Amino acid sequence: HDMEIKMFSRTGKSIWIWSRGKVVERDENDLPIRVVGTHLDITERKKTEIRTEAVLVLGQKQSEETVDSLLRIALEYMIQLTSSEWATIRMASTNGNVQEL
């Protein structure tokens, strides 16, 4: 196998792992009896990919979307980067009104 998966560390922090492995020995019924492979932490690479995608998407949509819409898109990317389960944006206007998106 060769896959990228999101897992939780012992401390509960979410991390991205690149998992690779293959069967190196099988029994007489062709069932695997020995598998070797590696797990590699690729969290920083995945965060870079998410940041790059966010910049590209926000740049493309900048002229066609409202400020509220752009902030919502940015918020979705921030949630991915921080592994949060929730987030909110509050916008304060110059007249003191606060709007929650």
N, C-alpha and C positions, 0 to 999 in steps of 0.2 A: 504494500500500500504506500501511497504518497499523498498526504493531505495536510491541510492547515486547519486547525481546530482551536476554538476558544475554550479554555479550561479555567478552573479556579485553583489557586495555589493553596497551600496549607493555611495561610493567613486569611484566606477568603478573597484575595485580590484576583481579578480576572486577568489572564495572560493568554497570549496567542502562542501556540506550539506548532512547529512543523514536524510532523510525525512521518517517519519513513521506516519501512520494514519489509522483510520478505521471508518466505518459508525456505529453510536451508536443508531440512530433512523431513522425510515422510515415511510412514509405516507401510506395511504390505498392502493396506487398503487405500493407499494414497491420501491418508489423513495426515495433516501436519503434526509433527511431534517436536520440532525445533524451529523457532522463529528468531531472527535477529533484526535489530533496527536501532534507530536513534530518535530522540526527542530534542528539539532545539528551540529555545525561547526566541521568538521573532516579534515580540511585542513592539519594540521600537520601530521595526520596519513597517508593521501594520499601522501604527500611529502615523508614520510618515505618509503612507499611502492614503489614509483617511484625510490628513491635512491637505495633501495635494489635490485629491478629489474635491474637497470643500472649496478650495481656492478656485479651481476650474469651474465648478458648478455655479458658485456665487458670482464669478466674473461674467459668465455667460448670461445669467439671469438678471444682472444688475440693472440693465436698461428696461427690462420688461416686467419686473415685479415691484410690488409696493414695499415700503420699508418693513412693515409688519411681516410680510411674506418672506422677505430675505432674513429677518431675524429668526423666524421659525425654522427656516432651512439651516441657518447657522446653529441654532439650538440642537437640532437633530444630530449634527456632526459633533457638537460638544458632548452630547450624551454618549456617543460612541467612543470618543477619546477618553472620557473620564470613567467609563463603565458604570455610570450612574443609572439608577432605575427611574429617576425623575429629575426634572429641572424646571425652572421658570425664569421668565424674563419680565422685569418690571420697567416700564418706560415712564420717566417723569418729564412732563412738559414744563415750559418756562412759567406757566401760570400756576404750577403746583399740583396739577392733576396727575394721578398715577394710574397707569393702565397696565394690567397684567396680561401677558400674551399666553 
